[in-house]
Amino acid sequence: MIMNNDIEVVIIDDDQDVLDAYQHLLEVSGYKAHALTDPTAAISMLHKNWPGVVVTDMYMPGLSGMELLDKVKELDPELPVIMITGHGDIPMAVDAVKKGALDFLQKPLQPAELITLLEKHLPIRKQKIEQRTNVSYSAAEVLLGESPLLIKIREQIAQTALTTKDVLIEGENGTGRHTIAKLLHQESELRDQPYANAIGQAISCTADLQRSMISARGGSLCLSNPQDMPIETQQWLCRFLLEQERQGKKEVRVLAVLEGAPEAKVEQDKLLPELFYFLSQVRFSLPPLKQRNCDITPLFRHFLKRSCQKLNKTVPAVDKAYINTLNRHEWPGNVLELKNVAELYAIGIVKLTGQERTKPLEQMSSPLDDLVDSYEKQVIEDALYLFAGRINEVSSYLQIPRKKLYLRMKKHSLDKAEYKVRTTH
């Protein structure tokens, strides 16, 4: 049985005799074809990374060729569609090409014309899907996590990286905005060309931006917070981008990185509406880590393991209570903060919610009574931080009765309430 990804051509026509002739032609020519009289059935079997070409008649009951084209383009704007039309329907076929059809052929169909189009465009489509797959692998290596939000962003990267369109990347600090910008450049056809950085706040005049553009000529410019540039400089950049669009020639690809929502910058008259329009034709919105809660634990373990490999040391055990603490944390610094916490944990420091303590957990080999007094307070504090002030768990870990633990805490003026996790609303 031929699987969807093995099919090279899906051909659709409501006339079964015509359809049989088309399929015979394609099979004789060496193509794996799937013939359908129902256009809705084609939609159910196609997907955005299907590596083939759709050939469809213009007029069909239930769903016209134009309507089918719209639905195919919703799956993947770059999925190639060839329209077959009668002589009197050429204006409609031309309109279909404007809407994204690859080409159109007139009835009666000339076999050589169809085969020529397939020979040209099918290899291009297969190569594009292969490139997308490679980009997806690269994105998965640097953008770790399996939350639905992140998977969607990686899919968007796979499609966008193969173009040279300008891009707007928005999100909080530490969410990976610059990582995405660099990835989009490295996976594009501009990968061997320059990649330059510029910061809006450091651009005091148009000449400053022009110098940055010159250093990025032929490649990509990662422009951080363009709303911080003078208005006249933003106006110049608008004219530059408009001229590139008119000429159809990309001298510099702009990868704009913003903190927060760009619409707010427009409303505050900091970002020109026309510049926002030019940059936001391809737009990435990166979620904060607190919206990717299911990624926190695997990300922490990944960063911890990588840090230990660099330090050439064994990966330490991570208590479940500490994992729970990680998952409750708000992570205002996002992935970057989590990475820093994991690196500190690898060298023996527990750091969360603004607090920092040496982690003696792996050094604990006897009950607390056997430890020297000068060390006692720090050990109790570490346990209180680790278990968020939960006395039963602290007592169990330190191998000391609750009553005795309370006496030691009183001795060192330690209050369990000060170690409980505080959440902000």
C-alpha positions as CSV (number, residue, x, y, z in Angstrom):
1,M,0.0,0.0,0.0
2,I,1.4,3.4,-1.0
3,M,1.7,5.7,2.1
4,N,0.8,9.4,1.8
5,N,4.5,10.5,1.8
6,D,5.3,8.0,-1.0
7,I,2.6,9.6,-3.3
8,E,4.2,12.1,-5.6
9,V,1.1,13.3,-7.4
10,V,-2.5,13.7,-6.2
11,I,-4.8,14.2,-9.2
12,I,-8.4,15.3,-8.8
13,D,-11.2,15.2,-11.4
14,D,-14.9,14.4,-11.1
15,D,-14.9,12.6,-14.5
16,Q,-13.7,9.0,-13.7
17,D,-12.7,8.3,-17.4
18,V,-10.6,11.4,-17.6
19,L,-9.1,10.6,-14.2
20,D,-8.2,7.0,-15.3
21,A,-6.4,8.4,-18.3
22,Y,-4.4,10.9,-16.2
23,Q,-3.4,8.2,-13.7
24,H,-2.3,5.8,-16.5
25,L,-0.2,8.6,-18.0
26,L,1.5,9.3,-14.7
27,E,2.2,5.7,-13.9
28,V,3.6,5.0,-17.3
29,S,5.8,8.1,-16.8
30,G,7.1,6.6,-13.5
31,Y,5.2,8.6,-11.0
32,K,3.4,7.3,-7.9
33,A,0.0,8.8,-8.4
34,H,-3.2,8.8,-6.4
35,A,-6.4,9.6,-8.3
36,L,-9.5,11.1,-6.6
37,T,-13.0,12.1,-7.8
38,D,-13.7,13.8,-4.4
39,P,-11.7,16.9,-3.7
40,T,-12.6,16.8,0.0
41,A,-10.8,13.5,0.2
42,A,-7.6,15.1,-1.1
43,I,-7.7,17.6,1.8
44,S,-7.9,14.8,4.4
45,M,-4.9,13.0,3.0
46,L,-2.6,16.1,2.5
47,H,-0.5,17.8,5.2
48,K,1.8,20.8,5.3
49,N,5.0,18.7,4.8
50,W,3.6,16.4,2.1
51,P,6.4,16.2,-0.6
52,G,4.3,16.1,-3.7
53,V,2.3,18.1,-6.3
54,V,-1.5,18.5,-6.5
55,V,-3.1,18.5,-10.0
56,T,-6.8,19.4,-10.0
57,D,-9.6,20.3,-12.4
58,M,-11.2,23.7,-12.0
59,Y,-14.9,22.7,-12.0
60,M,-16.0,20.0,-9.6
61,P,-19.2,19.5,-7.6
62,G,-19.0,20.0,-3.8
63,L,-15.7,21.9,-3.9
64,S,-14.4,23.9,-6.9
65,G,-10.7,23.9,-7.9
66,M,-10.4,27.5,-6.5
67,E,-11.9,26.5,-3.2
68,L,-9.6,23.5,-3.1
69,L,-6.6,25.8,-3.8
70,D,-7.5,27.9,-0.8
71,K,-7.7,24.9,1.5
72,V,-4.4,23.5,0.2
73,K,-2.7,26.9,0.8
74,E,-4.0,26.9,4.4
75,L,-2.2,23.6,4.9
76,D,1.0,25.0,3.4
77,P,1.3,28.2,1.3
78,E,4.1,26.6,-0.7
79,L,2.4,23.3,-1.5
80,P,2.4,23.2,-5.4
81,V,-0.9,23.1,-7.2
82,I,-1.4,22.8,-10.9
83,M,-4.9,23.8,-12.2
84,I,-6.5,22.1,-15.3
85,T,-9.1,24.3,-17.0
86,G,-11.1,24.7,-20.2
87,H,-10.3,27.2,-22.9
88,G,-12.9,29.7,-21.8
89,D,-11.8,29.7,-18.2
90,I,-8.3,31.1,-18.7
91,P,-9.0,34.3,-16.8
92,M,-10.0,32.3,-13.8
93,A,-6.9,30.1,-14.2
94,V,-4.8,33.3,-14.2
95,D,-6.5,34.4,-11.1
96,A,-5.7,31.0,-9.5
97,V,-2.0,31.6,-10.3
98,K,-2.2,35.0,-8.6
99,K,-3.7,33.2,-5.5
100,G,-0.8,30.8,-5.3
101,A,-1.3,28.1,-8.0
102,L,1.9,26.8,-9.5
103,D,0.6,26.9,-13.1
104,F,-2.4,26.0,-15.2
105,L,-2.9,23.7,-18.2
106,Q,-5.7,23.8,-20.7
107,K,-7.9,20.9,-21.8
108,P,-7.4,18.8,-23.8
109,L,-4.4,18.1,-21.6
110,Q,-1.1,17.7,-23.4
111,P,0.8,14.9,-21.6
112,A,4.3,16.4,-22.3
113,E,3.3,19.7,-20.7
114,L,2.2,18.0,-17.5
115,I,5.2,15.8,-17.3
116,T,7.5,18.8,-17.9
117,L,5.9,20.7,-15.0
118,L,6.3,17.7,-12.7
119,E,9.9,17.1,-13.7
120,K,10.7,20.7,-12.8
121,H,8.7,21.2,-9.6
122,L,8.5,17.8,-7.9
123,P,12.3,17.7,-7.1
124,I,12.1,21.3,-5.8
125,R,9.2,20.4,-3.5
126,K,11.0,17.3,-2.2
127,Q,14.2,19.3,-1.6
128,K,12.2,21.9,0.3
129,I,10.6,19.4,2.6
130,E,14.0,17.8,3.2
131,Q,15.4,21.3,4.1
132,R,12.5,21.9,6.4
133,T,13.1,18.6,8.2
134,N,16.8,19.5,8.7
135,V,15.8,22.9,10.0
136,S,13.4,21.3,12.4
137,Y,16.2,19.1,13.8
138,S,18.4,22.1,14.2
139,A,15.7,24.0,16.0
140,A,15.0,21.1,18.3
141,E,18.6,21.1,19.3
142,V,18.7,24.7,20.5
143,L,15.0,25.3,21.4
144,L,14.4,22.5,23.9
145,G,11.0,21.4,25.1
146,E,7.9,19.6,23.9
147,S,5.1,22.0,25.0
148,P,2.6,22.7,22.2
149,L,3.6,26.4,22.1
150,L,7.3,25.5,21.4
151,I,6.5,22.8,18.9
152,K,4.5,25.4,16.9
153,I,7.4,27.9,17.0
154,R,9.8,25.2,15.7
155,E,7.4,24.5,12.9
156,Q,7.2,28.2,12.1
157,I,11.0,28.3,12.1
158,A,11.2,25.4,9.6
159,Q,9.1,27.3,7.1
160,T,10.5,30.8,7.7
161,A,14.2,29.9,7.6
162,L,14.1,28.9,4.0
163,T,13.0,32.4,3.0
164,T,14.8,35.7,3.2
165,K,11.8,37.6,4.5
166,D,12.2,40.2,7.3
167,V,11.1,38.9,10.7
168,L,9.8,40.3,14.0
169,I,10.6,38.3,17.1
170,E,8.9,39.4,20.3
171,G,9.0,38.1,23.8
172,E,10.4,38.6,27.3
173,N,14.1,38.6,28.0
174,G,15.6,35.1,28.3
175,T,13.0,33.4,26.1
176,G,15.3,32.7,23.2
177,R,14.7,35.6,20.9
178,H,18.3,36.0,19.8
179,T,18.7,32.3,19.5
180,I,15.9,32.2,17.0
181,A,17.3,35.1,15.0
182,K,20.7,33.4,14.7
183,L,19.0,30.1,13.8
184,L,17.0,31.8,11.0
185,H,20.2,33.1,9.5
186,Q,22.2,29.9,9.9
187,E,19.5,27.8,8.2
188,S,18.8,30.2,5.3
189,E,20.5,30.7,2.0
190,L,22.3,33.6,3.6
191,R,24.2,31.3,6.0
192,D,27.6,32.1,4.4
193,Q,27.0,35.8,4.5
194,P,27.6,38.3,7.3
195,Y,25.5,38.3,10.5
196,A,25.6,41.6,12.4
197,N,24.0,42.9,15.6
198,A,22.7,46.3,16.3
199,I,20.9,47.7,19.4
200,G,18.3,50.4,18.9
201,Q,19.3,52.3,22.0
202,A,22.9,52.6,20.7
203,I,21.7,54.1,17.4
204,S,21.6,57.8,17.8
205,C,21.3,58.8,14.2
206,T,20.6,57.3,10.7
207,A,24.3,57.1,10.0
208,D,24.8,54.6,12.9
209,L,22.2,52.3,11.4
210,Q,23.6,52.7,7.9
211,R,27.0,51.5,9.2
212,S,25.4,48.5,10.7
213,M,23.5,47.7,7.5
214,I,26.8,47.9,5.6
215,S,28.4,45.4,7.9
216,A,25.5,43.1,7.3
217,R,25.3,43.6,3.5
218,G,24.4,40.4,1.7
219,G,23.4,38.8,5.0
220,S,21.3,39.5,8.1
221,L,21.1,42.2,10.6
222,C,19.7,41.3,14.1
223,L,18.2,44.7,15.2
224,S,17.3,44.7,18.9
225,N,14.5,47.1,20.0
226,P,14.2,49.2,16.9
227,Q,11.6,51.4,18.7
228,D,14.6,52.9,20.6
229,M,16.0,54.4,17.4
230,P,15.2,58.1,16.5
231,I,12.0,58.5,14.5
232,E,13.9,59.8,11.5
233,T,16.1,56.7,11.5
234,Q,13.0,54.5,11.6
235,Q,11.6,56.4,8.6
236,W,14.8,55.8,6.7
237,L,14.6,52.1,7.5
238,C,11.0,52.0,6.2
239,R,12.2,53.5,2.9
240,F,15.0,51.0,2.7
241,L,12.7,48.1,3.3
242,L,10.2,49.4,0.8
243,E,12.8,49.9,-1.9
244,Q,14.0,46.3,-1.3
245,E,10.4,45.1,-1.7
246,R,9.9,47.0,-4.9
247,Q,13.1,45.8,-6.5
248,G,12.6,42.2,-5.3
249,K,16.2,42.2,-4.2
250,K,17.3,41.6,-0.6
251,E,20.4,43.6,0.2
252,V,20.0,43.0,4.0
253,R,17.6,40.8,5.8
254,V,16.3,42.4,9.0
255,L,15.6,40.2,12.0
256,A,14.0,42.6,14.6
257,V,14.0,41.6,18.2
258,L,11.6,43.3,20.6
259,E,10.8,43.0,24.3
260,G,7.1,43.1,25.0
261,A,4.2,43.7,22.6
262,P,5.1,45.8,19.6
263,E,1.5,47.1,19.4
264,A,2.1,48.9,22.7
265,K,5.2,50.6,21.3
266,V,3.1,51.8,18.3
267,E,0.4,53.2,20.6
268,Q,3.1,55.0,22.6
269,D,4.4,56.5,19.4
270,K,7.8,54.9,19.9
271,L,7.6,52.5,16.9
272,L,6.4,53.8,13.5
273,P,3.3,51.9,12.4
274,E,4.7,51.5,8.9
275,L,7.9,50.0,10.3
276,F,5.9,47.6,12.4
277,Y,4.0,46.6,9.2
278,F,7.2,45.9,7.3
279,L,8.7,43.9,10.1
280,S,5.7,41.9,11.2
281,Q,4.9,40.2,7.9
282,V,6.6,37.2,9.6
283,R,6.1,37.3,13.3
284,F,7.3,35.1,16.2
285,S,5.8,35.5,19.7
286,L,7.8,33.6,22.2
287,P,6.0,32.5,25.4
288,P,7.5,33.0,28.9
289,L,8.7,29.9,30.6
290,K,5.8,30.0,33.1
291,Q,3.5,29.2,30.1
292,R,5.6,26.2,29.3
293,N,5.4,24.5,32.7
294,C,5.8,21.0,31.3
295,D,9.2,22.0,29.9
296,I,10.7,23.2,33.2
297,T,11.9,19.8,34.5
298,P,13.4,18.4,31.3
299,L,15.1,21.7,30.6
300,F,16.6,21.8,34.1
301,R,17.9,18.2,33.8
302,H,19.3,19.0,30.3
303,F,21.2,22.0,31.5
304,L,22.4,20.2,34.7
305,K,23.7,17.3,32.7
306,R,25.5,19.5,30.2
307,S,27.1,21.5,33.0
308,C,28.3,18.4,34.8
309,Q,29.8,17.1,31.5
310,K,31.8,20.3,31.2
311,L,32.9,20.0,34.8
312,N,33.7,16.3,34.3
313,K,31.6,15.3,37.3
314,T,28.8,12.9,38.1
315,V,25.3,14.3,37.7
316,P,23.9,14.9,41.2
317,A,20.6,13.4,42.3
318,V,17.7,15.9,42.3
319,D,15.2,15.5,45.0
320,K,11.5,15.5,44.0
321,A,10.8,18.3,46.4
322,Y,13.3,20.5,44.6
323,I,11.8,19.6,41.3
324,N,8.4,20.7,42.7
325,T,10.0,23.9,43.8
326,L,11.3,24.5,40.3
327,N,7.9,24.0,38.9
328,R,6.3,26.4,41.3
329,H,8.8,29.2,40.6
330,E,7.6,32.1,38.4
331,W,10.9,32.3,36.4
332,P,11.0,36.0,35.6
333,G,14.3,35.4,33.8
334,N,12.7,32.6,31.7
335,V,15.0,29.9,30.2
336,L,18.1,31.9,30.8
337,E,17.4,32.0,34.5
338,L,16.6,28.3,34.6
339,K,19.9,27.6,32.8
340,N,21.8,29.7,35.4
341,V,20.1,27.8,38.3
342,A,21.0,24.4,36.8
343,E,24.7,25.5,36.3
344,L,24.9,26.6,39.9
345,Y,23.3,23.4,41.1
346,A,26.0,21.5,39.2
347,I,28.7,23.1,41.3
348,G,26.8,22.7,44.6
349,I,24.7,25.8,45.0
350,V,20.9,25.9,45.4
351,K,19.5,29.2,44.1
352,L,15.8,30.0,43.8
353,T,13.5,32.9,44.4
354,G,16.3,35.3,44.8
355,Q,18.0,33.2,47.6
356,E,21.3,31.5,47.3
357,R,22.8,28.7,49.6
358,T,25.6,26.2,49.3
359,K,24.1,22.8,48.8
360,P,25.6,20.3,51.2
361,L,23.0,17.6,50.4
362,E,25.5,15.1,48.9
363,Q,27.8,15.6,51.9
364,M,25.1,14.4,54.5
365,S,26.2,11.0,55.8
366,S,25.1,11.1,59.4
367,P,22.3,12.6,61.7
368,L,22.4,16.2,62.4
369,D,23.5,15.6,66.0
370,D,26.9,14.5,64.8
371,L,27.7,17.7,62.9
372,V,29.6,20.6,64.4
373,D,27.6,23.5,65.7
374,S,29.1,26.1,63.4
375,Y,27.8,24.0,60.4
376,E,24.4,23.2,61.9
377,K,22.5,26.5,61.1
378,Q,23.5,26.4,57.4
379,V,22.5,22.7,57.1
380,I,19.1,23.4,58.5
381,E,18.6,26.5,56.3
382,D,19.5,24.5,53.2
383,A,17.0,21.9,54.0
384,L,14.3,24.5,54.8
385,Y,15.0,26.1,51.4
386,L,14.9,22.8,49.6
387,F,11.6,21.7,51.1
388,A,10.0,25.1,51.2
389,G,9.7,25.1,55.0
390,R,7.8,21.8,55.2
391,I,8.9,20.6,58.7
392,N,7.9,16.9,58.2
393,E,10.1,16.6,55.1
394,V,12.9,18.6,56.6
395,S,12.8,16.4,59.8
396,S,12.8,13.2,57.7
397,Y,15.7,14.3,55.6
398,L,17.9,15.5,58.5
399,Q,17.1,12.3,60.4
400,I,16.0,14.3,63.5
401,P,12.6,14.3,65.4
402,R,10.3,17.3,64.8
403,K,10.6,18.5,68.4
404,K,14.4,18.5,68.3
405,L,14.4,20.2,64.9
406,Y,12.2,23.0,66.3
407,L,14.5,23.5,69.3
408,R,17.5,23.8,66.9
409,M,15.6,26.2,64.7
410,K,14.7,28.3,67.8
411,K,18.4,28.2,68.8
412,H,19.4,29.7,65.4
413,S,16.4,32.1,65.1
414,L,15.0,30.2,62.1
415,D,11.3,30.6,61.2
416,K,9.8,28.1,58.8
417,A,7.4,30.8,57.4
418,E,10.4,32.6,55.9
419,Y,11.2,29.6,53.6
420,K,7.7,28.9,52.3
421,V,7.2,29.5,48.5
422,R,5.6,32.8,47.8
423,T,3.6,33.2,44.6
424,T,2.7,36.5,43.0
425,H,-0.7,37.2,41.5
